[in-house]
Amino acid sequence: MSEKQKDRKIWLAAAVLGLALTLFLTGINTVRLKRENREIQARLDREIQQGIASEVFRLHVIANSDKETDQKLKLQVKDRIVEYLQQKLKQDADLEETKELVLTHLQEIEEEAEKIVKEAGFTYEVQAAVENTYFPDKTYGGCTFPAGEYEALNVRIGEAQGHNWWCVLYPSLCFIDDTYGIVTEEKKEDLKSVLTEEEFEEILKNPQEKPKVKIGFRWF
């Protein structure tokens, strides 16, 4: 083999090695960039969720079990609590006023719920508490809240092992007709007034386009 052929082989080997190294480093950089993008998106999603959570207050009613009778009772208890709070809250109550009223009337809320339980023929105890609670993504009436922790009035019936009903107590999305699952433009404006433009836009996005972001109230 001539010196020229040897040099050519060495050059080709070096070129192949260089190409392989370039592809390897490109792959590493691609993986790193994808990971960084995921981390950035996760941080942005978390910040938006926390921003929304800081401006709302939720109601959470948990059934004793998933038996039909317990689920029916859950909705009866929900109706009474929503009615009671609607009577007590001022129409223009802000977030802190809403929380304060709930905290100072926890015993009465329990008593109102227990009346419904007893009238229905059950002996379940009811516990009401204001707590930070994890909620999954849920969509209702074209609006959505992202999954995460929110401060909520939790009302537990009996063993509290059944599916639950939830709504947004402030702004007052609970105080609408939930039969058709409609969030009116007026109620959307109430939401808009307490959220940033970015948070409000995220809430109104099509769930299929932004499957993580959900809002509203429904049972699940």
Secondary structure by P-SEA (a helix, b strand, c coil): ccaaaaaaaaaaaaaaaaaaaaaaaaaaaaaaaaaaaaaaaaaaaaaaaaaaaacccbbbbbcccccaaaaaaaaaaaaaaaaaaaacccccccaaaaaaaaaacaaaaaaaaaaaaaaaccbbbbbbbbccccccbbbcccccccccccccbbbbccccccccccccccccccccccccccccaaaaaaaaaaccaaaaaaaacccccccccccccccc
